[in-house]
Amino acid sequence: MDPFSILECLVLLAASCAGLIRYRRLGLSFRILTWSAVAVFTLTIIADISSAIYRTNALVLQIECITQYVFYSLTYYFIFKNNLVKKAIIISVVVISALFFINGVFLQSFNKDFPTNIYIPTQILYAAFSLLLFKEMLMYPVRINIIKQSVFWYNTAILFYGTTMFFILGIYNYMAAHNLDDNFIFVFWYIIIYAFNILMCIALLTENKKNSPADA
């Protein structure tokens, strides 16, 4: 494992431990987020092992992509108050899951390719859900300092992740199409992953189902 991957695993481990240690104090939405942190941490370890042994981790990255979307969407489902948005989230999970299998079988092979066709739409959906939640938070304010609101940190993490990853993938595809050196892209990729999981860790550390806006 290279230093970037080791640091990624450590940040993911910290987020997983934050959720597991405080599990009883978490509401359902953030218990789901804890499961997602544990799942992604496990898949990241498997991906590194797969790369070392088989020289490819495409299948693991495919699974990680859909796993993240399902977990993060379900977290949003239990946070939102708006029933229309809740229905849209469930529909999106069903549609993205179906497209995931179609893409893996017919377009971007499970065993060979990174699932760009799924990854890009999910980033757009992440950004859309986060903006809708920020709007809902303004409509239903709570008497808790915003920096103590786990929902704020989670939503900020998702908005940051969705927008920056979409941007990075766009640059990567452009540079790949024009045969330009893209090594620096991976540095930014890891920085985004680190920042995203640190924000997730803060969300899990600030969550308390007794006074959380998510469970109000």
Backbone bond lengths (Angstrom), bond angles and torsions (degrees), N, CA, C in turn:
res aa  C-N    CA-C-N  psi(-1)  N-CA   C-N-CA  omega(-1)  CA-C   N-CA-C  phi
1 M - - - 1.473 - - 1.528 110.25 -
2 D 1.327 116.79 135.92 1.455 121.00 178.21 1.533 109.37 -82.02
3 P 1.350 117.81 165.77 1.475 120.86 -177.86 1.528 113.27 -57.45
4 F 1.330 117.99 -35.69 1.462 121.00 179.57 1.525 110.78 -62.76
5 S 1.332 116.10 -44.71 1.465 120.99 -179.10 1.522 111.49 -67.62
6 I 1.338 115.90 -38.52 1.464 120.14 179.15 1.527 110.27 -62.87
7 L 1.341 116.51 -44.64 1.465 120.27 179.30 1.527 111.00 -65.06
8 E 1.331 115.95 -37.74 1.472 119.68 177.17 1.522 110.35 -60.48
9 C 1.326 116.69 -45.40 1.470 120.68 179.64 1.523 111.49 -62.93
10 L 1.330 117.12 -38.34 1.459 120.75 -179.96 1.527 111.72 -66.17
11 V 1.333 115.92 -40.76 1.467 119.92 178.60 1.526 110.11 -66.50
12 L 1.332 116.56 -42.12 1.461 120.79 177.47 1.522 111.40 -64.62
13 L 1.311 116.19 -38.29 1.468 120.47 177.92 1.528 110.37 -63.94
14 A 1.333 116.44 -40.64 1.463 120.56 178.98 1.524 110.84 -62.16
15 A 1.331 116.64 -43.31 1.469 120.79 178.75 1.528 110.60 -64.65
16 S 1.321 116.36 -42.42 1.470 120.54 179.30 1.523 111.04 -62.50
17 C 1.324 116.50 -45.11 1.469 120.78 -179.47 1.529 111.29 -65.32
18 A 1.338 116.10 -38.33 1.468 120.04 179.06 1.527 110.38 -59.07
19 G 1.333 115.53 -42.35 1.459 119.61 179.54 1.512 113.17 -71.75
20 L 1.324 116.74 -42.40 1.464 120.60 -177.09 1.529 111.79 -68.94
21 I 1.327 117.04 -40.39 1.455 120.70 -179.36 1.530 111.08 -66.16
22 R 1.329 116.70 -35.93 1.464 121.31 -177.15 1.534 112.06 -101.48
23 Y 1.319 117.00 17.16 1.462 122.08 -169.76 1.532 112.90 -53.63
24 R 1.314 118.24 -43.73 1.467 120.98 -177.02 1.522 112.55 -67.21
25 R 1.319 116.78 -21.50 1.458 120.73 -178.22 1.528 112.15 -92.34
26 L 1.326 116.00 -2.73 1.467 120.58 -177.09 1.515 111.53 -91.34
27 G 1.335 115.84 146.21 1.454 120.75 170.95 1.520 109.33 -76.39
28 L 1.318 117.56 172.46 1.460 121.66 -175.97 1.525 112.03 -57.78
29 S 1.326 117.02 -43.25 1.465 120.14 -178.04 1.521 111.72 -58.81
30 F 1.334 116.68 -40.31 1.462 119.27 -177.69 1.530 112.56 -86.37
31 R 1.309 117.14 -14.88 1.466 119.04 168.42 1.535 108.83 -70.03
32 I 1.321 116.25 -38.92 1.466 120.54 175.68 1.522 109.80 -63.16
33 L 1.341 115.92 -40.23 1.462 119.82 178.10 1.526 111.11 -63.04
34 T 1.323 116.79 -35.75 1.464 120.79 176.06 1.522 110.71 -63.34
35 W 1.320 116.61 -43.96 1.468 120.12 177.62 1.527 110.51 -60.18
36 S 1.334 115.78 -38.07 1.467 119.46 -179.58 1.527 110.29 -65.76
37 A 1.341 117.11 -40.34 1.463 120.57 179.43 1.528 110.76 -63.16
38 V 1.330 115.92 -42.99 1.467 120.57 178.80 1.531 110.42 -64.93
39 A 1.326 116.51 -42.63 1.465 121.33 -179.40 1.526 111.29 -63.69
40 V 1.335 116.42 -45.49 1.470 120.00 -179.00 1.527 110.54 -67.77
41 F 1.324 116.79 -38.93 1.468 119.88 176.46 1.526 110.55 -59.60
42 T 1.324 116.16 -46.35 1.469 121.20 179.35 1.528 111.48 -62.01
43 L 1.332 116.07 -44.84 1.462 120.40 -179.18 1.531 111.71 -66.62
44 T 1.323 116.75 -33.52 1.465 120.64 178.35 1.524 110.58 -65.50
45 I 1.329 116.02 -41.93 1.467 120.32 176.79 1.528 110.22 -62.74
46 I 1.332 115.98 -45.55 1.470 120.57 179.80 1.524 110.69 -62.60
47 A 1.330 116.55 -38.80 1.474 120.72 -179.93 1.522 111.07 -62.59
48 D 1.338 116.88 -41.50 1.464 120.49 179.21 1.530 110.70 -67.08
49 I 1.322 116.64 -40.05 1.469 120.36 178.18 1.529 109.87 -65.56
50 S 1.332 116.19 -42.02 1.465 121.04 179.50 1.522 111.07 -62.30
51 S 1.338 116.28 -40.51 1.469 119.99 178.73 1.518 111.36 -63.33
52 A 1.323 115.44 -40.09 1.460 119.94 -178.29 1.527 112.19 -69.96
53 I 1.329 116.81 -37.57 1.468 120.58 -175.10 1.533 111.83 -89.07
54 Y 1.340 116.19 -47.40 1.464 120.35 -172.50 1.523 113.92 -105.99
55 R 1.328 117.55 -1.56 1.464 122.99 -179.43 1.525 113.30 64.62
56 T 1.308 117.01 18.46 1.461 121.35 175.93 1.528 109.43 -156.55
57 N 1.318 114.99 145.46 1.469 119.58 176.13 1.530 110.15 -131.24
58 A 1.334 115.37 23.76 1.464 121.24 -175.66 1.530 112.42 -56.22
59 L 1.327 116.99 -46.04 1.463 120.55 -177.80 1.527 111.07 -61.94
60 V 1.322 116.55 -41.79 1.462 120.42 -179.35 1.526 110.51 -66.13
61 L 1.329 116.96 -40.55 1.461 120.58 178.85 1.528 111.09 -65.63
62 Q 1.337 116.00 -35.09 1.468 120.25 176.05 1.527 109.83 -62.58
63 I 1.321 116.15 -46.89 1.464 121.00 -179.64 1.530 110.32 -64.81
64 E 1.326 116.72 -40.70 1.465 120.69 -179.99 1.523 111.53 -62.14
65 C 1.321 116.58 -39.72 1.461 121.40 -179.56 1.525 111.49 -59.56
66 I 1.333 117.17 -50.29 1.468 120.00 -177.97 1.529 110.73 -73.66
67 T 1.333 117.49 -33.43 1.463 121.02 178.30 1.519 110.85 -62.40
68 Q 1.322 116.27 -46.62 1.460 120.72 178.07 1.524 111.01 -59.05
69 Y 1.320 115.86 -45.65 1.469 118.02 -176.77 1.526 111.41 -63.21
70 V 1.303 117.18 -44.06 1.471 120.43 -179.08 1.529 110.30 -62.64
71 F 1.333 117.57 -47.82 1.465 121.06 -177.68 1.531 111.75 -65.75
72 Y 1.337 117.01 -46.81 1.466 119.51 -177.96 1.525 111.28 -66.88
73 S 1.328 116.21 -35.73 1.466 119.74 178.39 1.523 110.82 -67.45
74 L 1.321 117.08 -41.90 1.468 120.15 178.43 1.531 111.03 -66.22
75 T 1.325 116.57 -34.88 1.463 119.80 174.67 1.528 109.44 -59.93
76 Y 1.321 116.47 -45.85 1.463 120.83 177.27 1.528 111.09 -62.93
77 Y 1.312 116.32 -39.49 1.470 120.07 -178.31 1.530 111.07 -56.02
78 F 1.316 117.16 -42.62 1.464 120.47 -177.14 1.534 112.89 -84.84
79 I 1.328 117.50 -7.16 1.467 120.69 175.69 1.528 111.00 -91.47
80 F 1.330 116.44 -42.21 1.463 120.36 -176.01 1.524 112.04 -63.86
81 K 1.330 115.35 146.53 1.455 122.08 173.63 1.522 110.74 -97.60
82 N 1.337 116.43 -28.89 1.460 122.49 -176.70 1.534 111.01 -70.55
83 N 1.332 116.90 117.24 1.471 121.09 -177.22 1.524 112.66 -66.22
84 L 1.338 117.09 -32.06 1.465 120.39 178.86 1.526 110.42 -65.10
85 V 1.317 115.99 -42.75 1.469 120.11 177.69 1.523 110.53 -65.68
86 K 1.336 116.80 -39.47 1.463 120.99 177.70 1.534 110.90 -58.30
87 K 1.342 116.18 -44.36 1.465 120.51 178.94 1.534 110.56 -64.15
88 A 1.339 115.74 -40.01 1.466 120.16 179.59 1.530 110.52 -63.42
89 I 1.322 116.74 -37.03 1.465 120.85 179.12 1.527 110.70 -64.44
90 I 1.319 116.81 -46.43 1.469 120.53 179.77 1.530 110.75 -62.78
91 I 1.328 116.34 -43.00 1.467 120.22 178.09 1.521 110.31 -61.27
92 S 1.339 116.20 -42.21 1.470 119.72 -179.33 1.526 111.31 -63.47
93 V 1.331 117.22 -37.92 1.469 120.50 178.93 1.526 110.55 -63.44
94 V 1.335 116.00 -43.09 1.466 120.33 179.51 1.527 110.68 -65.12
95 V 1.328 116.70 -45.55 1.467 121.54 -178.22 1.524 111.17 -66.11
96 I 1.325 117.25 -47.59 1.463 120.48 -179.35 1.526 111.04 -63.70
97 S 1.325 116.99 -38.34 1.476 120.45 178.63 1.525 110.37 -63.59
98 A 1.337 117.03 -42.81 1.467 120.87 178.49 1.527 110.82 -64.39
99 L 1.335 116.09 -44.13 1.471 120.43 178.97 1.523 111.45 -65.10
100 F 1.325 115.85 -32.29 1.464 120.83 178.60 1.531 110.54 -59.39
101 F 1.326 116.96 -46.99 1.471 120.65 -179.77 1.527 111.54 -70.53
102 I 1.312 117.38 -39.47 1.466 120.71 177.67 1.527 110.45 -62.92
103 N 1.321 115.49 -44.11 1.466 120.55 -179.61 1.525 111.38 -64.61
104 G 1.339 116.10 -43.22 1.460 120.43 -178.30 1.518 113.71 -67.75
105 V 1.333 116.89 -29.78 1.462 120.97 -178.27 1.530 111.82 -86.69
106 F 1.335 116.50 -41.24 1.468 119.58 -171.15 1.531 115.48 -108.46
107 L 1.316 118.89 -24.66 1.460 119.33 -172.24 1.531 112.91 -116.57
108 Q 1.305 117.30 -63.86 1.463 121.17 -178.96 1.535 108.10 -115.69
109 S 1.313 114.88 101.00 1.460 122.27 -172.30 1.520 113.29 -52.65
110 F 1.333 115.73 136.66 1.458 121.60 177.41 1.527 112.06 -53.77
111 N 1.335 116.19 -35.73 1.467 121.00 -172.83 1.520 114.43 -94.04
112 K 1.352 117.77 -3.89 1.462 118.59 -172.84 1.521 114.59 -128.50
113 D 1.321 117.23 -34.07 1.462 120.04 -167.09 1.524 113.91 -116.11
114 F 1.336 114.69 153.41 1.456 120.78 170.21 1.533 106.94 -79.65
115 P 1.349 118.77 135.58 1.469 120.91 -172.77 1.529 114.15 -78.65
116 T 1.322 116.70 63.81 1.467 121.04 -178.85 1.521 111.70 -58.25
117 N 1.330 117.42 -37.80 1.468 121.47 -177.98 1.531 112.57 -63.17
118 I 1.313 116.64 -23.81 1.466 121.28 176.98 1.521 110.19 -97.52
119 Y 1.309 116.19 -38.91 1.455 121.70 -175.55 1.526 112.33 -60.30
120 I 1.336 117.11 -45.30 1.467 120.71 -177.11 1.532 112.04 -64.87
121 P 1.340 119.86 -47.95 1.477 119.22 177.29 1.526 112.84 -60.82
122 T 1.330 117.38 -36.36 1.469 118.36 -179.64 1.527 111.06 -67.43
123 Q 1.329 117.58 -34.32 1.464 119.64 177.59 1.530 110.75 -64.72
124 I 1.320 115.98 -38.59 1.467 120.58 177.69 1.526 110.08 -64.64
125 L 1.325 116.35 -42.36 1.468 120.56 179.04 1.523 111.46 -66.12
126 Y 1.340 117.20 -39.29 1.465 120.58 176.56 1.527 110.02 -56.85
127 A 1.336 115.46 -48.18 1.467 119.94 -178.67 1.527 110.41 -62.42
128 A 1.331 116.86 -41.14 1.465 120.89 -179.42 1.525 111.21 -64.42
129 F 1.328 117.63 -45.97 1.464 121.40 179.60 1.528 110.98 -62.55
130 S 1.320 116.56 -41.00 1.461 119.75 -177.79 1.522 111.20 -66.52
131 L 1.329 117.12 -41.04 1.467 120.17 178.53 1.524 110.83 -65.87
132 L 1.322 116.28 -39.51 1.462 119.97 177.26 1.529 111.28 -64.21
133 L 1.319 116.40 -37.08 1.461 119.09 -179.97 1.528 111.04 -70.99
134 F 1.333 117.07 -39.09 1.462 119.06 176.24 1.529 110.27 -60.76
135 K 1.336 115.78 -38.77 1.461 119.85 176.73 1.528 110.48 -62.88
136 E 1.334 116.70 -43.19 1.459 120.70 179.80 1.530 110.80 -66.01
137 M 1.315 117.71 -36.41 1.457 121.19 178.61 1.531 111.23 -63.34
138 L 1.340 116.26 -34.13 1.461 120.11 176.86 1.527 111.23 -71.88
139 M 1.327 115.80 -31.75 1.462 120.15 179.93 1.526 111.95 -75.80
140 Y 1.344 116.66 -30.48 1.466 121.52 -178.77 1.529 109.70 -125.38
141 P 1.339 117.41 70.04 1.472 120.26 -178.53 1.529 111.26 -67.57
142 V 1.324 115.97 150.77 1.463 121.61 178.30 1.530 108.68 -123.49
143 R 1.341 115.59 157.83 1.457 120.61 -177.74 1.524 111.68 -86.77
144 I 1.297 115.35 56.35 1.461 121.93 177.21 1.528 107.38 -133.21
145 N 1.319 116.64 131.53 1.461 120.68 176.48 1.523 109.42 -50.43
146 I 1.332 115.83 131.46 1.472 119.17 -172.23 1.524 112.76 -59.81
147 I 1.339 117.81 -31.93 1.466 118.87 -179.65 1.531 111.79 -75.01
148 K 1.335 116.38 -6.87 1.460 120.61 175.31 1.523 111.76 -102.24
149 Q 1.340 115.77 5.02 1.463 120.58 -178.84 1.528 109.97 -94.80
150 S 1.310 116.20 115.54 1.461 120.95 179.84 1.528 111.39 -60.89
151 V 1.326 116.60 -34.80 1.465 120.76 179.91 1.524 110.39 -61.91
152 F 1.336 116.72 -40.12 1.468 120.71 178.32 1.519 111.19 -59.81
153 W 1.333 116.48 -46.78 1.466 120.24 -177.89 1.523 111.37 -67.52
154 Y 1.331 116.07 -40.75 1.469 119.27 178.05 1.523 110.55 -63.10
155 N 1.328 116.31 -46.81 1.457 120.26 -177.33 1.527 111.69 -66.03
156 T 1.324 116.05 -37.65 1.465 120.42 176.31 1.519 110.67 -63.17
157 A 1.331 115.65 -41.98 1.471 120.67 178.57 1.522 111.04 -59.78
158 I 1.336 116.91 -45.87 1.462 120.84 -177.84 1.527 111.32 -67.56
159 L 1.337 117.10 -41.87 1.465 119.88 178.94 1.521 110.68 -63.58
160 F 1.326 115.99 -43.58 1.467 120.58 177.39 1.522 111.03 -60.77
161 Y 1.317 115.85 -46.73 1.469 121.69 -177.88 1.527 111.32 -64.04
162 G 1.337 116.64 -49.08 1.454 120.67 -176.53 1.512 113.24 -62.58
163 T 1.326 117.15 -43.67 1.468 120.24 -176.92 1.523 112.63 -75.41
164 T 1.329 117.29 -43.42 1.466 119.44 -177.60 1.522 112.14 -71.04
165 M 1.327 117.35 -39.57 1.456 119.61 178.60 1.525 111.71 -66.63
166 F 1.317 116.30 -37.40 1.465 119.91 176.48 1.529 109.70 -61.67
167 F 1.316 116.32 -42.40 1.462 122.05 179.52 1.527 110.88 -64.94
168 I 1.333 116.21 -46.18 1.462 120.98 -178.71 1.528 111.15 -63.06
169 L 1.331 116.74 -42.16 1.465 120.11 179.22 1.516 111.16 -64.15
170 G 1.321 116.42 -36.70 1.455 120.16 177.31 1.518 111.78 -62.53
171 I 1.338 116.63 -44.54 1.466 121.21 178.20 1.528 110.56 -64.65
172 Y 1.341 115.37 -42.74 1.467 119.86 -179.11 1.532 111.25 -60.98
173 N 1.325 116.94 -45.62 1.460 120.56 179.96 1.525 111.48 -63.67
174 Y 1.337 116.50 -37.73 1.467 120.66 178.75 1.525 110.40 -64.79
175 M 1.338 116.32 -47.14 1.459 120.64 -177.80 1.513 111.58 -67.50
176 A 1.341 116.90 -36.75 1.469 120.31 177.91 1.521 110.46 -65.52
177 A 1.341 116.67 -38.89 1.466 121.08 -179.30 1.529 111.67 -67.24
178 H 1.332 116.67 -27.72 1.467 121.01 -178.14 1.527 112.70 -106.90
179 N 1.328 116.12 14.93 1.468 122.49 176.49 1.528 112.90 53.95
180 L 1.345 116.80 42.44 1.456 122.38 178.96 1.526 110.29 -97.86
181 D 1.325 115.91 156.05 1.462 120.96 179.74 1.528 109.08 -66.21
182 D 1.326 116.24 122.83 1.463 120.11 -175.47 1.529 112.78 -117.97
183 N 1.318 117.34 17.45 1.468 119.73 -176.85 1.532 112.60 -62.04
184 F 1.336 116.27 -36.23 1.465 119.06 -177.75 1.525 111.67 -66.05
185 I 1.366 116.30 -22.75 1.455 120.16 179.75 1.536 110.59 -60.70
186 F 1.315 116.69 -37.57 1.457 120.46 -177.30 1.533 111.78 -69.10
187 V 1.340 116.21 -29.18 1.462 119.73 175.67 1.527 109.62 -64.98
188 F 1.343 115.92 -47.87 1.462 120.65 177.76 1.533 110.88 -63.44
189 W 1.321 116.27 -36.76 1.465 121.60 178.04 1.534 110.17 -56.99
190 Y 1.317 115.80 -49.22 1.465 119.77 -179.12 1.527 111.60 -66.97
191 I 1.333 117.74 -37.69 1.466 120.53 178.33 1.520 109.99 -60.76
192 I 1.326 116.94 -41.39 1.469 121.57 177.78 1.525 110.46 -62.78
193 I 1.325 116.45 -44.34 1.470 121.02 179.56 1.528 110.63 -61.50
194 Y 1.341 116.59 -43.44 1.468 120.13 179.53 1.527 110.27 -60.91
195 A 1.336 116.30 -50.71 1.461 121.07 -177.28 1.524 111.28 -61.91
196 F 1.328 116.01 -41.62 1.465 121.56 -179.86 1.525 110.95 -60.20
197 N 1.309 116.97 -48.06 1.469 120.01 -176.94 1.523 112.62 -73.76
198 I 1.326 117.77 -27.15 1.464 120.35 173.33 1.526 109.68 -65.69
199 L 1.335 116.56 -42.64 1.464 120.62 177.17 1.526 110.95 -63.89
200 M 1.331 116.78 -38.92 1.465 120.87 176.47 1.532 110.78 -62.67
201 C 1.321 115.50 -39.70 1.462 120.58 179.36 1.530 109.94 -63.65
202 I 1.335 116.87 -42.49 1.467 121.04 177.90 1.526 110.02 -61.92
203 A 1.341 116.50 -41.04 1.466 120.55 178.79 1.522 111.03 -59.30
204 L 1.313 116.81 -43.42 1.466 120.85 -179.07 1.530 111.76 -71.31
205 L 1.323 117.31 -30.16 1.459 121.01 179.29 1.528 112.29 -76.77
206 T 1.321 117.07 -26.78 1.472 120.61 -178.46 1.520 112.84 -94.23
207 E 1.319 117.85 -9.94 1.468 121.06 -177.61 1.522 111.80 -73.33
208 N 1.319 115.30 136.53 1.465 122.55 173.51 1.530 106.74 -149.39
209 K 1.313 117.33 112.90 1.455 120.82 -173.00 1.529 112.93 -61.48
210 K 1.342 117.39 -17.51 1.458 120.09 -178.99 1.522 112.76 -71.56
211 N 1.347 115.89 -29.53 1.458 118.29 -178.78 1.532 113.47 -135.28
212 S 1.332 115.56 17.54 1.457 119.81 -178.66 1.516 111.53 -76.56
213 P 1.363 117.98 136.43 1.462 120.81 174.73 1.526 112.34 -59.16
214 A 1.332 116.53 -26.15 1.456 120.37 179.74 1.514 112.36 -67.86
215 D 1.328 115.96 -22.87 1.458 119.83 -177.41 1.521 112.58 -116.01
216 A 1.343 114.43 11.70 1.464 119.08 -178.91 1.528 110.84 -72.88
